């Protein structure tokens, strides 16, 4: 992605797309909670989320490039193999997230997505030899301390946020090295995952289990999980190509903040020690965002002086 000139005003439609994208991601727990209250189990939600994402992802690919990118993939088996790996990683992420939300751990899930951008920065340094500046190192240190305190509060490793953060981080790394667009990659991943999802959905139906098709409310809710997966990604792809990375860096914290608030509104318990862990996480986020702003302003000054 080519970053817009630092001195340029943000693209208004792209900014709106980014805000809507992260807001939709932030409100996803409400959809999964509603599906769970209608009788859908965790893996049924994940299965139908995958199945109904396929037609919407296909429509998006056909709209963007009329399917040419999918046709080109068949000549690159290495990319298809990479997308199989990314499909496995995103299925772990989706399953963990839905399980966490439906079992009263939305606050813990939000921690995973607060950690993700900081973990991405650390992974870039380790795997791609990217340089971490002082603010980045401080942010990672504060986040690590927050995770340590969270582990003490949970009397063990905070598995939910760590699984979410690491699965999405490795998913991003695989997709970073795979020469494929976001839309096409999502379509192929969903097609891969739709095979076991259809088998599982068929097994549920043959054994008289599951809620899809039994009544209108759970059926509609499970169908909505498809566009709820694809639409935010389409908005993100549109915004990320047109917005400065600094703005994207700010926007990405909208989703976990909304998730955190939803967890509190649902009555999830937040002990003083767990709250302290979030203080360190939020401090790391502020340092991360503040460093990004300073770097952006520095580039803007250099651009004006050039």
Beta strands, then each sheet from edge to edge (+ up, - down):
end
